[in-house]
Amino acid sequence: MKVLLINPFVEKMHLELSYAENFRPPLGLAYSAAVLQQGGYEVEIHDGLVLGTRDSKLRKLLLKSRPNVVGISVYSPTRYEAFRTAQLVRETLGPDVPIVTGGPHVSVAAEDTLNHVPAVDYVVSGEGEYTLLELLQCLESGGRPGDIPGLFSREDGQVVSGPPRGNIKELDELPRPARELLPMNRYGTRMPSTMRQCTTLLTSRGCPARCTFCTRDWFSRETRMHSPEYILDEIQEIIDRWGIRSFIFQDDTFTLNKKRIFALCDLIQARGMKFEWLATTRVDCLNLELMRAMKAAGCRVVTFGAESMNPATLKWLAKGFTVEQVRRAVDWGNEVGLTIRCSYLMGIGDETEEDLMNSIKLARELRVSKLKANVGLSVYPGTPLYPMAIEAGVLSEDYSFAEGWQDPEKRYGNGETPRWYTPHVPLERLLELRKETEVNFLFTRPSLEVFKHRARKFIHRFRRHPGETMRHIAQFGRAALAGSRLRG
């Protein structure tokens, strides 16, 4: 049996990631492919997002490959493109080729998907590696898919599901992701501090936090972790095979278990391995000693969500940390010599413009390399924010994330993912403040490292995308000249 796994093409996202050079390997598909290969199946991955595969090219690929089963990855922001990809597969290969979807969106919106997207036959919910494997075995043996844990399907026109599937407990038992099936030379992710090519790894799954907006609350709060030995063996394989020596650990909270990270740092030095890396974590899962150990072991960048310098907003977001912890984590990073990058939310909950201004002014005191400001919150199914949005009237109780998928206007970047903004500040003002905030942060307590990082990034982007870079410079100049109450 031959299986084709597809990461769908999304035009606007492809253009955005191309300019930002931030294409990342679809590790979820690569893990599934590795498990299927281990089970004896022939597997192909087609990453249409990085390859820019439009419909005509995908049809040719499908007719040439002639897979027996097709799997499609679905995320909430790109769900419409994924559903239309499923329809294209159905039209090209006919009704006898099962189409399976998986990923964060359909994991919680399985019934909605099956009720509105006829081309989709099966939905894999949650961690899908072994669910997909069991489905293939069931299709071969003529069994009943409705009995498979973690799988949603149709019987007599009705959506049915097997029992819930538990999370994979021992991550080290998983085969390493099948990166050899991916176009590794096409992924342009860059290490922010040096602009060297890098790739991504997942060293853990799950996050115990209950942030209001995060899908992890329904997807997996049970935290499981790879051992330091597994992680470094995977890194060594990537270095040997592809020559990449820069890595992004894209775990939800990389330093959740400090003991594990200390052990990892010690093992990096004991093995004499030389590579640079970026870690994503939370401010309340860091301390000065740990950041020193990380820096000594090759860490160059730490990124986390500062989210807000307004205590009431942090409480509404259920972040579980304080403004003082944000300040302290940034200070520790600067003391150690790490590049610190933060994300920041504006115009959420019940914030007034006075709340926003106070929060932004306090955030200006942070010495960070980058602060990415986002306006409002996307409302995803299954999150704590979802019922709150219904109660507040942001969404109707019968809102469907799949209905109307045939409409070509329903697409990524076209306002199709619901967003919740504070009712007290007009959206136009929020967007204005975001521009001014990012401009101001560029000049906020600049350090030599921040300047060098920005200069490297500008030179690299200008060489590869001169037109788009000049457009961004013009936008920056307009915002800088506009002036704001943040200066002074």
N, C-alpha and C positions, 0 to 999 in steps of 0.2 A: 504493500500500500504506500502510495506517494502522497506526502502532505506538503502543502504550500502555506506558509504563514506570511501575512501581509501587514505591513505598517503603512496605512493609506497616505496617498499624496494629499496635501492641503496647501493650496497655492499661496495664500497670504502668509501662512506660517513658514513655508519654504523660503519665501523672499526675506522674511524677518530673520530667520536663522542663518540664511546665507550671508546677509550683511553683518550680523553679529558674530559669525563664525562659531555658532553654538550648536551645531548638529551633534547629537549624542546617540550612541548605539541603543537600540531598543532591547534592553537587557531582559525584559520580561519574555519576549519572543525567543531570545537566545537561550534562556534557561529552559523554556518549554521544548525547544528544538533538541537540546542536549538530552533531556529525559526521553524524548521520543526516539532519538538515535540509540540510546542505551536499550530501549525496548525493541530494537530491530527494525525501525521504520526509516524509510528514505525521506529526508526533510530538506526543504528549501525555504530560505527566508528572502522575501523581497521587501526592502525598505524603500517604499515609494516616496517617502518624505525627503530623504536625502538625495535620492536619484532623480527626483522631479518627474515621476512617472505619471503622465496624463493618461486619459482614458484609452486613446488609440493604442498607445504603447502597452498598456496593461492587457488589453484584449489580445494583442500579439503574443505577449508573454504567456497568458493563460492557454492559448491554443497550442503553443509550442511545448509547454510543460505538461499539460493534461493531468493535473493532480487529481487524486481520488477524493481528497478532502481539502477544504480551504479554511484556514483560520484567520480572523481579522481582529486586530487590536482596536479597542474603542475607549476613548477618553471623553469626558463631558464636553470640553470646548470644541472637539473635532468630531462629535458624534454624527452629524449630518453627512459629512464626507465619508465616514466609515459606512453608514447605512447605504449611501449611494454606491460605494464600492461593492458592497454585498449584492446589490441589484445588478451591477455590471457583471459580476461573476456569474450570477444566475442566468442572465441573458446569454452569456458567452458559452458557458459549460453545460447549461441545461438543468433540468430538475433533479437529476440523479446524483449530483455531486453535493454532499452535505456541506453546509456553510455554518461555521462555528464562530461565535464572537466571545471575546473575553476582555478583561481589563477593568479598571476602577469604575467606569460608568455603568456598564451592563451588570456588574456584580451586584449593584443595589437597585438597578432599574431593569431587571430581567423581564418581568411581566410586561412592563410598559414597552420594551423593545419587541418582544415576541407578538404582542397584540397589534403593533403598528407597522412592523417591518416584515412582510411575508417572506422576503428572501432569506432571512435568518432562520436557521433550523434549530440551533442549539445555542445556549448561553452558559458559559463556564463562569461560575461565581467564586470569588475569592482567589486564593493561591491555586492556580489552575494546572500546574504541571502534570500531576497524577490524575486529575479529573479528565484532562484531554487524552492521556494515555489510556485510561480505562474506557473512554468513549470509542476510541479506535478499535480496541480489543472487542468491545461489545458489537460494533458495526460488522466486524469480521465474523464473529460467532453467531450473529443473528439474535442477540439478546435484547433485553428491554432497556433502552437508555434511561427511561424514567426512574429506574432503580439506582442510578449512579449518584453517589453523594456529591453535592455541589453542582449538579447539572440541572438546568431548566430546559424543557422541550415541550412539544405539543403532542397531545393524543386526542383524536376525535375533535380537533378544533379548539381544545382547551389547553391552557398552560399547566403543565405538571412539573414537579421537581422531586428529586431524590432528597434524602436527609442532608442536613448541613455537613460539610466536610471540615474536619478540624485542620488547624494549621500544621505545616511541616515542622516537627519539633527539632530535629537534628539537622541543621542546615549544612553541616559538613558532609552529610551523606549525599547531597545533591552533586551531580557532575558540574564541572565548571561550565559557564555559559558558552554556547557554540559560536564564538566570535568568528571562527573560520568561515561561517556561512554569511557573514556580513561584509560589506565593502569598507573595510577598516581604513583604507586610504582616503575615503571620502568624508570622514567625520572631522570637522574643523574646530572642535572645541579647543580653546586656548587657556593655558594657565594664566590667570589675571596678573600675577606679579611679574611674569617673564615673557608672556605671549608665546610660549612654546606649545606645540601640539600636545594634547593630553587625551586621556580617555577616562571613562567612568567605571566605578565598581560599586557594588552593594555588599556591605560586610555584615548587615543585620536586617531584620524585618520587624516591623511593628514599632509602635510608640505608645507609651502609657499616658501621654498627655491627652487632655480633653478640650483642645482649642475649639472654639465655637465654629470656625469656618472649615475645619480640616476633615477631609474624607477618611483619614486614618481611624476616626472613631468607630466607623462601621466596618472598615476593611480589615484591620488587625491591630488591636491594642496589645496583644500578647507579644512581648519582645523576645526574639530569638537571635542568636549571634553566631557568626562564623568565628572559629578559633584564629589566633594570630598566625598559626602555621598555615592554615588554609589560605588566608589572605595573602601572605607573602609568596606562597607557591603560585597563586594565580598571577600576582604581579610579576614574578620572575618569568612565567610563561609569556606574558605580554611583552616584556622587555626582550626576551630571546627571539620571539617570533615576529614582532612588529617594530621593535626598536623604540618603542614609546617609553619615556622615562618621567612622565608627568601624569598625575592621577587625581581625579576628583572622587572622593568618597561621598556618594550622594545619599547616604542613610538619612532617615528622618532626624535622628539624634545620635551622631557618631560617638560622642563621649558620654553616653548615658551610663555605661559601665566603665568608670574611670580605671578600675583595676585592669580590665582588658586592654585599654589603650596604653597604660604604662607598660604592660607586658609586650604589646605590639611594638612600641618604641624601643624597648630593650632588645627585642629580637631583630629589628631592623639593623641596629648597631652591631649586634653579635654576629650577624651574617655578613656584615660589611656591605650592605646594599646601599646604593646611592640613587635616590630618586626624590623628586619634589612632589608635594601633595597639598590638596585643599580639603578641608573638612567642614561639613555643615552640622550645626548643633544648636543647643539652647544656652542662653546666658547662665542659667542656673545649673548647668552641667559642666562648668569650667572652674578651674582655680589656677592660681599663678604657677604652682609647681607642675601641674599637668601641662600648661601651655609651654613652659620651659622644656619639658621632656619632648613635646611634639615638635618644637622648633629644632631641637638637637637631632631629631630623627628625620628631618627633611620637610616638615610642614612649613609652608610659606604663606598660606591664606586660611583664615577662619571666617566663615560667613554664618550669620544667624539673623533671626527676625527680631529687631528691636520693637517693631510694630507701633509703639506709641510712647511718648513721654508723659502721657496723661494717665494717672493711676486709675481713674474711673473707666477709661477705655480699656486698659489692660484687664481690669476685672470683668468687663462686659465680654471681652474676647476669651475669658477663662484661660489666660496665658499661664497663670501660676507663678509668675515672677514679678519683681518690682522694678521701678525706674532706677533705683540705686544699683540693682544687680546688673542692669544694662550698662550703666556708667562704669561700674567696676570691671566688667568683662572687657570693655573697650580699653580701659586704662591698662589692664594686665597685658593685653595683646600688644599695645604700643610699647610697654616696658620691655617685653620680650623681643620685640622687633618683628612681629607678624603683621601682615597686611590684613586689615579688618574691613569686611564688607557687611552692610546691613540692609535688610528690607524694612519698609516703613509703610504704614497704612494711614490714609487720610480720609476724613469725611464718612465715618462709619458710626453705627449706633445712634446715639442721641447727641453727638458732638455739635457744639455751636462754633461760630467763627472765632470767638474768644478762646474756646478750648483749643482749637487748632493752632492759633497763633502762639499761645503759651507753650504748647507741646513742641512746635517747630523751633521756637526760640531756645528751649532747653536742649533740643536735639542738636542745635548748632554747636553746642559745647563739645560734642563727640568728635574726636579726631579719627575719622574713618576714611578709607580710600574711596568707597562708593556707598551712597545711600540711595537705594532704589525705592522711590515713592510710588505707591499704588493708590488709586482713588476708588473708594467703595470696596465692597466684597462680592465676589461671585457666589451665587447660591447654588450649591451642588446637592443632588439628592442624597439622602442618608446622613447628612451632617446635622449637628445640633442646630445650625443656622436655618435649616430647611423648614422645620415646623414654626420657628420663630418668624420666618418671613411670611408664612401663610397667615399666622395670627396677626401680623402687622399689616396685612393686605398687600404685601409686595408680590406675592404669588396667589393664584386662586387654588382652592383645595383640589380641583381636578386638573391641575397643570400637568401636561405631558411633555417629557423631554424628547419624545420620538415622533409625535404626531406632526404631520406636514413635512416630513423629511424630504419628500420629492421636490419641494420648492427650491429652485437653485439659489434663491436669495437667502435661504437659511444656511449659513455657513460660518466658519470661524472668522472672528473679527468683525462680524456684521450685527453685533448686539443680540445674538441669539442665546447667549448664556445669561440668565437673569442676574442683575447686579442690584445690590441694596446700598443706597446712599443715605446719609443723614438728611432728614427733611428740613434742617435749619439753615443749610448753606446751598445756594444754587449750584448746579453742576458746573456751569461756566466758571464760577469763582473757584471751585475746587480744582479744576484743570489749570487755572491760572496759578493757583498756589503751588500746585505740583511742579510746574515749570520753574517757578521762582525758588522753590525749595531746593530742587536739584542744582540750579545755577549757584545758589548761595553756598551749598555744601561743597562745591568745587573749590571755593576760596575760604572755607572755614578752617582755621588753624592748620594751614598746609604744612606738611613735613616734607623732607627731601624724598622719602620713599613714596609718598603719595604723588608728588610731582613726577618722579621717574616713572611710576606706573602709568600715569595718565599720558606722558609723552610717548612711551613705548606703544601704548594702545592706539594713540592717534596716528603715529607713523605707520604702524602695521595696517590699520584700516584704510588710510589714505592711499597706500600703495595698491591695495586690492580693490577698493571701492571709492575712487576719487569723487565721483558725482554725488553719491549718497552721503559721503563724509562732508562735502561742502554744504549740502542741504542741511545737515544737522548743525553745522557751524553757524549757518544763517539763523536757524531756529534759536540756537543758544544766544546769539548776539541780540536778537529781538527781545528775548526774555531778560537778558542782562540790562538792556537799555530801558526796559519798561519800568524798572525800579519797583520796590515793594517795601512794606513796613517792616520787613524782616531785616533790612540793613540798618546800620547805625551802631 
